Amino acid sequence: MKYTKTHDKVRWAWRAVGVMALLAALALIAWNEQRPMAYLAAVSRQGAPVLDLGDQGRPGSGLHGSTTRVDGMPRIIDAPYDREFGVRAESPLLVRHVEMFQWREVTVGGQTHYELDWVDHPVESSRFAKPAGHANPGGFPIQGRQFEAGEVRLGHFRLSQAIVRAFPGRVAVSPNEKTLPANLAATFQRAGDDLITSAKPDVPRLGDLRVSWEAVPVQTMTVVARIDGDTLVPGAASGNRPGFEVQVGDRRLSDVMPATPEPPEAVMTARVLAALVASFGVLLAAAGTRFQGDPWFALGAGTVVVTAAGGLLWLGTDAMVSSVWLLVAVLGAGLAIWRSQHRHARDV
C-alpha cells in the first residue's frame, strides 16, 4: 500500500510538471505571435510593406507594382561612350565637363576686381561694371554632356535611368590621346586627366578650353524602388522623397528607411520550440494513463494545443494565417487519434 501511494504521488507530480509545461508552451506561443502581428500592424500604418529581396530576388508577375529592396554589384551591359572624344568607362554614368578660361568679376567689400579662371559656362562680360579689357569669347564650341549606360542591372533587375542618375560618387576618367579624332588631336593635349587647348597647360590663355571626364564608380549598391516588370523604377514621390532610395553598400532595409519597423527574428524557431515544450508536457501529463511513454501521441496532442491557440490568436488579424494554423492543428489531431486507435486496438 505504501508503495502504491508513493507511486501515485510521483505520477501526479509528473502530471503537474506536464501541465506547467503546457502552460509555458501557451505563454511562449502567445508572446511569439504578438511579435509578427505587431510588425504587420506597424507596416500597415506606413502603407504597403517593402519586399526585402536582397540579391536573390527575380522579376515575377506577382511582384509588379511592389516596392522592394535589392542589393549587389551593378552590372554594366552597355558601357557609356563619348564618341566625339573616344572616351569609354565601365560605369553606369559618364559625364563630360567643359570649362573655358574666362574673365570673372569679383566684388569683395565693395571693391571690384577681375581675374581669369576656369568656368564651366559662358560668362557674359558685357554686364561687367568695367567691361573694357575684360571681354570674354562667348559661347563654348564644345558642350558638356552626360552619357548613360545602355543597360544597368542590379541582381536580376534592370535599373531605370532616374535611379542610375542618382548613383553617388565620382571618379576621374583619363582620356586616351590615341583615340582622339585628328581634328581634336591637333587642338588638345593631355594635362593630367584633362585635355586642354593651351600650348602651355600651366599657363592657359583667355578662351582656352579644358575638357575632363568623371564616372560613377561601380560598387556594391542598395536600391529601394518599385518593380515594373523586370525593371526597378521610382515609386510615387512624396514631399522631398523622389520615390526611391539609393545607398552605397549592402544596407539593411532599416538603414535605408529608418521608419520601417524591423521584422521579428526567430519566429518559426519559437513556434517549433513551443510545440516541442507542449508535446513534452503532454508526455509528462500522460503518466499513469494508456498513453504513457507514447511520443507520437504526445507530439500530436502538443501540436494541437499550440496550433489551435495560434489559430485563435490570428483569427482577428489574418484569416489566411489563422486557417493555416488550424490546418496544422487538424493534422496534429489526426496523429493523436491514430495513436489512440492504435493503443485501443493493442489493448483489446
Secondary structure as UniProt FT lines:
FT   HELIX           2..46
FT   STRAND          50..54
FT   TURN            55..56
FT   HELIX           61..63
FT   TURN            64..65
FT   STRAND          67..72
FT   STRAND          75..76
FT   STRAND          81..82
FT   TURN            83..86
FT   STRAND          87..88
FT   STRAND          93..108
FT   TURN            109..110
FT   STRAND          111..119
FT   HELIX           125..127
FT   TURN            132..133
FT   STRAND          145..148
FT   STRAND          152..154
FT   TURN            155..156
FT   STRAND          157..159
FT   HELIX           161..165
FT   STRAND          171..173
FT   HELIX           177..179
FT   HELIX           182..185
FT   TURN            186..187
FT   STRAND          189..191
FT   TURN            192..193
FT   STRAND          194..196
FT   TURN            201..202
FT   TURN            206..207
FT   STRAND          209..215
FT   STRAND          221..228
FT   TURN            229..230
FT   STRAND          231..233
FT   TURN            239..240
FT   STRAND          245..248
FT   HELIX           253..256
FT   TURN            258..259
FT   HELIX           267..285
FT   TURN            286..288
FT   TURN            290..293
FT   HELIX           295..314
FT   TURN            315..317
FT   HELIX           319..347
//
